[in-house]
């Protein structure tokens, strides 16, 4: 199985967070499309990704809303 390319693959709410997750400009655009241009990532949120392999980007959106807004 090939690794998911976080740089170029289309992202959606159903995209599964993989072991090779990277905070790419593609990922940042996805979150900015939901939270606006002022969205900024942080270490706590990045750690959440590493601890939640197998969850979806929709889960990540909910986590950010719940704990970072």
N, C-alpha and C positions, 0 to 999 in steps of 0.2 A: 504494500500500500504506500502510495507516495504521500509526502507531507503536504499539508494545506499551505498554500502560498498566501500569507497575510498581506503581502505587498500588492497583489493584483487580482485575487479572487473577488467576485462580487460578494458583498456581505449583506446579511438579512437577519431578522430577529431569530431565525431558525439555525443560523450558523453555529456549529458546535465549537466550543473552545478546546483547542488541541494542545498537546504537550509542547509543540513548537510555537505556541502563541508568541507573537511579536507586536509591540506597540508601534505600528507603522503609520505612515500618513494616511493610508487607506482606512485603518481602524479609527484614527482621529477624525477623519471626515464622517465616518459612520456615526460616531457619538455627537459630533457637532450638528449633524442633521437632526438629531433628537433634542439636543440641549442648547443649540445656538453656537455662534462663533466664539463666545466667551468661555466655552467648555475647556477645562484644563484637567489633565490627568494628574494623579498624585501617587506616591509610593504605596499608600494603604490600598488604593484601588488596584494598582498593579499586582500587589501581593494577593489580592482576592482572586485574580485570574489564575495565578499559579496554584492556588489551593482549590480551585473549582473546575479542573479539567473535566470535560464531559457535559458541563452545563452549556447553555446557549447565550448568545449575545442579548437575547431578551431578558434572561436572568441577570445579566450584567447591568442592563438598563435599570431594572428594578432595584438592584443593589445600590447603584449610584443614586437613584432618586431617594431611596430610604436613608442612606447614611452620609451622603455627600452634598445634599442640597440644603 
